[in-house]
Amino acid sequence: KTIEFTGALHATVVKQVRLKNPSVKTLVYNATLVGRDADDFSLPKGNTVTVTPKRQTSINVEFTSRFLRPAEAVLLLISKNVGGIDGATLTFSLKSEVNHIEPVDTLKCKSPCYEL
């Protein structure tokens, strides 16, 4: 699955990843961001995710663009063994696109176009 982050340059975009637990045991995942641009993505609520039995939870993933080029990373959710149950390892591809640039400031200046 690919999660796309689209926004303005230097803006922070937040996406949610929903995890469901159909089993009767609690699942615990360790979330890790890896890849070329992993430093531009973050998990503001921490790296440990707990999904209680027969419930669902969401993970917030934040991206702040620093460059015009697309950023790429991978979100890995690796299950921890809790009470003898392991969940599947989950991977999500994270990609970004800058679709707008806001000027920081506008300067006006006057000068002759040429001199004889």
N, C-alpha and C positions, 0 to 999 in steps of 0.2 A: 504494500500500500504506500502511495506517495502523498505526503502532506505538503501543500503549496502555500508559501507565505508571500503575499503580494502587497506592496505598499510603497510609500515614499522613501526616498533616500534619508537615512538617519532616523527613520520612524521605527517604533517597536510594534511588532505584530504578534498577537497571541492566538494560538490555536489550541484546541482541546482534543485529546485522544481519549476515547471512552473504552474502558475495560470492563468486561462482564465476567462474572464467576458463576457458571452453572452448577458447580459442585457443592457438596455439603461441608467442605473444609475451606479454611481461610487460605488465600493465595497471597504471597508476598513476593514482590518483584524489586530488583535492583535496576534502576534506570541509568543508562550511560549514553553519552553523546560522543560519537567518534566520526572521524573524517577530516577532510581538508579544511573545512570552515566550521568545525565543531565549536570553536570559541565564540562564534557569533550567535549561537543558540544557547538557551539556558532553561533550566527546570526550577522555577522560582519556589516551588513547594518542597524542594529537596529531592534526593535520589531514591528514596524508599517509598514504594507504593503498596498499600495493603488493600486487598479486595475481599470483603467479608462474604460468607456463603450466600448464594442465591441473590447477590446484589451486584451493583455496578458502581464504578467510580471514574472520575475523569482526571487526566494529567494535563496541566497547562505547560505548553512549550512556547517560549518567547524567542523572537528573532529580532535583532536590531541590525539593520543594514549599514555597512561602512563603505561599501564600494558599489559601483554600478554593475559590475559583473554578477551573474547568478551565483549564489552560495549553495553548497551541498554538504549534507552530513547524514548520519544514520542514527536513529534512536533505537537502542537495544534495550529490551526489557528481559532480564534474565531472572528466572524464578529461583527463589530460595526454598530449600526443603524445610517445610514447617509441618510437624505432625505426620511425617511420612508421605506427604503429597508434594509432587512437583508439577508446576504448570509448564506449558510450552514456552520456549523462548520466542519472543515476538520482535520483529524488526520493522521499522518504518523509515522510508526514505524521506528526507527533508530537503526541499528545494525552495529557492527564493527567486523573486523577480522584482526589480525596481521599476515601477510604472509612472513615477512622478518625482519631480525635483522641486523643492521649495527653496527659493533664494534666501540666504541668510540676511542679506542687506542689499540695497540698491544705491548706487552712487551715481550722481549726475556731475558731469564735467563738461566744460566748454573749451574748445581749442580750435585754431584755424586748421582747415583741411590740408593746406599747403602754403608755402611762402615762395614768392618770386626770388 
